[in-house]
């Protein structure tokens, strides 16, 4: 399993470290602590992006527009954590 720092994830998503911290504290991005340092599994970042991807849709008039899916992803149970980490349930 590949673990990333908050800085690496913020760079990857092109958002601030403060945003990553908020996502982490809300439970949207599961994390590990390794000797008091926060690490985020790459698979969790990929899952977060998958749940927030945009669909390229065409309107009935033929013009293109995008619709953002806003599925929330909150870790509440051990099963949710396993899913986020890509473990078989």
C-alpha positions as a printed Julia matrix, in Angstrom:
89×3 Matrix{Float64}:
   0.0    0.0     0.0
   1.38   3.38   -1.0
   1.03   6.11    1.65
   1.2    9.82    0.83
   1.78  12.94    2.91
  -0.85  15.67    3.13
   1.44  17.87    1.05
   1.68  15.23   -1.69
  -2.1   14.79   -1.74
  -2.71  18.55   -1.79
  -0.3   18.88   -4.71
  -1.92  15.96   -6.51
  -5.43  17.43   -6.12
  -4.26  21.04   -6.56
  -5.85  22.19   -3.31
  -4.42  23.6    -0.1
  -3.13  21.48    2.76
  -5.91  23.08    4.84
  -8.48  21.51    2.48
  -6.84  18.1     2.87
  -6.88  18.53    6.65
 -10.61  19.35    6.54
 -11.34  16.29    4.39
  -9.27  14.15    6.74
 -10.97  15.44    9.9
 -14.44  14.97    8.38
 -13.56  11.34    7.68
 -13.74  11.82    3.92
 -10.1   10.8     3.49
  -9.03   7.98    5.82
  -5.56   8.36    7.29
  -2.9    6.55    9.25
  -0.58   7.98   11.84
   3.01   6.83   11.49
   5.04   8.11   14.44
   2.77  11.17   14.8
   2.88  11.9    11.08
  -0.29  11.72    8.98
  -0.27   9.45    5.94
  -3.07   9.02    3.4
  -3.4    5.83    1.33
  -3.23   6.44   -2.42
  -6.2    4.11   -2.88
  -8.28   6.39   -0.6
  -7.4    9.4    -2.76
  -8.37   7.47   -5.9
 -11.67   6.42   -4.32
 -12.39  10.0    -3.28
 -11.77  11.2    -6.84
 -13.89   8.42   -8.31
 -16.83   9.41   -6.13
 -16.47  13.07   -7.15
 -15.84  12.67  -10.88
 -17.61  14.8   -13.47
 -19.72  13.37  -16.22
 -19.53  14.91  -19.66
 -23.15  15.11  -20.72
 -24.95  16.6   -23.7
 -28.09  18.64  -23.22
 -31.12  17.87  -25.33
 -30.1   20.86  -27.51
 -26.77  19.22  -28.32
 -24.52  21.54  -26.3
 -21.97  20.07  -23.88
 -21.98  20.68  -20.17
 -20.64  18.91  -17.09
 -22.48  17.75  -14.03
 -20.56  17.11  -10.84
 -21.47  14.11   -8.76
 -21.43  15.06   -5.1
 -21.55  11.71   -3.39
 -20.38  12.05    0.18
 -17.87   9.57    1.47
 -17.65   9.34    5.24
 -15.97   6.56    7.19
 -18.37   5.42    9.91
 -17.71   1.71   10.27
 -14.83  -0.71    9.91
 -16.51  -1.95    6.71
 -16.4    1.6     5.27
 -12.72   1.8     6.18
 -12.01  -1.52    4.47
 -13.81  -0.34    1.33
 -11.86   2.93    1.32
  -8.6    1.05    1.61
  -9.55  -1.35   -1.18
  -9.7   -4.36    1.09
 -11.95  -7.27    0.28
 -15.0   -7.38    2.54
